[in-house]
Amino acid sequence: MKKYIYINLIPISSILVISIILSLFNLLNLGIHPMIYIILMILIMYIYGYLISKNSNERGYIKGLLAGFLYSLFFFLLTLIFNLGLSLYMIIFYLILIISSSLGAMTFNLKKNS
């Protein structure tokens, strides 16, 4: 249980640090393409899925899928709390997060089995 708490600190801290850095870029009026946000989130969730699978004994891909779903659910609840509105773009974003964490977990399983 303790190892999962440490693993969950990695994406949370990464998201916070990246948010601060990108906010500083916005304050300096440096234009950032929205695709950069998506790519960074995909990388964070991919690495998170990889770490979850690495620390699980079996069925790491299911834990990666579950982790991606829980983070997507968390982001969805934040969207509802702050009244940002639900759009097709956001639903696709949440699905991409789930898929990327699952792919990260599957990557480790493929590496472990070969």
C-alpha positions in Angstrom: 0.0 0.0 0.0 2.8 2.4 0.9 4.5 1.9 -2.5 1.3 3.0 -4.3 1.2 6.2 -2.3 4.7 7.0 -3.5 3.9 6.1 -7.0 0.8 8.4 -6.9 3.0 11.3 -5.8 4.9 11.1 -9.1 2.0 12.1 -11.5 0.6 14.6 -9.0 3.8 16.4 -8.5 4.6 16.3 -12.2 1.2 17.8 -13.0 1.7 20.6 -10.4 5.3 21.4 -11.6 4.3 21.4 -15.3 1.2 23.6 -14.4 3.5 26.1 -12.7 6.0 26.2 -15.5 3.4 26.6 -18.2 1.6 29.3 -16.2 4.9 31.2 -16.0 5.2 30.9 -19.8 1.7 32.4 -20.1 2.6 35.3 -17.8 5.5 36.1 -20.0 3.1 36.1 -23.0 4.9 33.2 -24.7 2.4 31.3 -26.8 2.0 27.6 -26.0 0.2 25.4 -28.4 -2.6 23.4 -26.6 -1.2 20.2 -28.0 1.8 20.5 -25.7 -0.6 20.2 -22.7 -2.1 17.0 -24.2 1.3 15.5 -25.0 2.7 16.2 -21.5 -0.4 14.6 -19.9 0.0 11.6 -22.1 3.6 11.2 -21.1 2.8 11.5 -17.5 0.1 9.0 -17.6 2.2 6.6 -19.7 5.0 6.7 -17.1 2.5 6.3 -14.3 1.0 3.2 -15.9 4.5 1.8 -16.4 5.4 2.4 -12.7 2.1 0.9 -11.6 2.7 -2.2 -13.6 6.3 -2.4 -12.5 5.2 -2.6 -8.8 2.3 -5.0 -9.3 2.9 -8.7 -9.2 0.2 -9.7 -11.8 -2.2 -8.1 -14.2 -0.4 -4.8 -14.4 -2.4 -3.7 -17.4 -5.6 -3.9 -15.4 -4.0 -1.7 -12.7 -2.8 0.7 -15.4 -6.4 0.8 -16.8 -7.8 1.4 -13.3 -5.2 4.1 -12.5 -6.0 5.9 -15.7 -9.7 5.6 -15.0 -9.3 7.0 -11.5 -7.2 10.0 -12.6 -9.7 10.7 -15.4 -12.6 10.5 -12.9 -10.7 12.9 -10.6 -10.2 15.4 -13.5 -13.8 15.0 -14.5 -14.9 15.8 -11.0 -12.7 18.9 -11.0 -14.3 19.9 -14.3 -17.7 19.7 -12.7 -16.7 21.5 -9.6 -15.2 24.4 -11.5 -18.1 24.5 -14.0 -15.8 24.3 -17.0 -18.4 22.5 -19.0 -18.2 19.1 -20.5 -17.4 18.9 -24.2 -16.4 16.2 -26.7 -12.9 17.5 -26.5 -12.8 16.8 -22.7 -14.3 13.3 -23.1 -11.7 12.4 -25.7 -9.0 13.8 -23.4 -10.1 11.6 -20.6 -10.2 8.5 -22.8 -6.7 9.3 -24.1 -5.5 9.5 -20.4 -7.0 6.1 -19.7 -5.5 4.6 -22.9 -2.0 6.0 -22.3 -1.8 4.7 -18.7 -3.0 1.3 -20.0 -0.3 1.3 -22.7 2.4 2.2 -20.2 1.4 -0.8 -18.1 1.2 -3.1 -21.1 4.7 -1.9 -22.2 6.2 -3.1 -18.9 4.3 -6.4 -19.1 5.7 -7.0 -22.6 9.2 -6.2 -21.4 8.8 -8.4 -18.3 7.5 -11.4 -20.4 10.1 -11.3 -23.0 
